[in-house]
């Protein structure tokens, strides 16, 4: 695609999480994230984001003909400046009984049709574009890569950052 050649396109994709592939193992609320780091394709295994932590309210609205309900949770992120909490709001449709959502969020009794991640430095809202139901069997392509824990990958990043500081 032509847009791939524009400066900062890869950086922009990474900033909003579009540089990864997310796979949720439905029965176990397990999340596998495929991402390329340090010239290696990694598979990071974690739990589905939000699973078991959602607070479901009675607030509802309509999205694309589906009645959705509001659920919220608090997510903690950590960087060199400390730990930060931010609210995550999901609008899910119990009528579509798949507990999935964008960017590895899930664990609700319905499909997430809208997701708001309220980080102070980069608030994001992801909304449903369309749903097409089909009875066709899908071929599932399994993710390939070197399995690594989130902690081990974070340690690689810290080490790389420290090396950059030393050489800079």
C-alpha positions, 0 to 999 in steps of 0.5 A, spaced: 500 500 500 502 506 498 501 509 505 506 504 508 511 508 505 509 515 508 514 517 514 512 515 521 506 511 518 509 505 522 510 509 528 503 511 528 500 504 527 504 502 533 502 508 537 495 506 537 496 498 537 495 497 530 502 493 529 500 487 533 495 481 532 490 479 538 488 472 539 483 471 545 482 464 547 475 464 548 474 458 553 480 460 558 480 468 557 487 468 555 490 473 550 496 472 545 499 478 542 503 477 536 508 483 535 515 484 532 520 486 537 528 486 536 527 483 529 523 477 532 516 475 532 514 474 539 508 471 542 506 474 548 501 470 553 497 474 558 490 474 560 484 477 556 484 485 558 479 486 563 476 479 564 474 478 571 475 486 572 469 489 569 463 493 573 457 492 569 452 498 570 445 499 567 447 504 562 445 503 555 444 506 548 443 503 541 449 502 536 448 500 529 441 497 531 444 493 538 442 495 545 449 495 548 450 496 556 456 500 559 462 496 563 468 499 566 474 498 569 481 501 571 487 499 567 494 501 570 500 502 566 507 503 568 513 507 565 519 511 567 515 516 570 511 512 575 504 508 575 498 511 572 491 509 572 486 510 567 479 508 566 476 503 560 469 503 558 466 498 554 459 498 551 457 491 549 452 487 546 449 481 550 445 479 543 452 478 540 454 473 545 461 473 544 466 476 549 471 479 545 473 486 543 478 490 540 485 490 542 485 484 547 479 486 551 474 482 553 471 477 558 464 480 558 457 477 556 457 480 549 461 483 544 464 490 545 462 494 540 465 501 542 471 501 547 474 508 550 481 508 553 481 514 557 489 515 558 490 522 559 496 523 554 492 519 548 485 518 549 482 513 544 475 511 542 474 504 538 467 504 534 464 498 530 464 499 523 460 493 521 458 486 523 456 481 518 454 474 520 455 468 516 454 461 517 461 459 513 466 455 517 472 459 518 479 457 517 483 459 523 491 461 522 495 460 528 500 465 530 507 464 529 513 467 533 517 466 539 513 465 546 515 470 551 512 472 557 510 480 558 515 480 564 521 478 559 519 482 553 519 488 558 526 486 561 528 487 553 526 493 553 529 496 559 535 493 557 535 496 550 533 503 553 539 503 558 544 501 552 541 507 548 542 511 554 550 509 555 551 510 548 548 516 547 
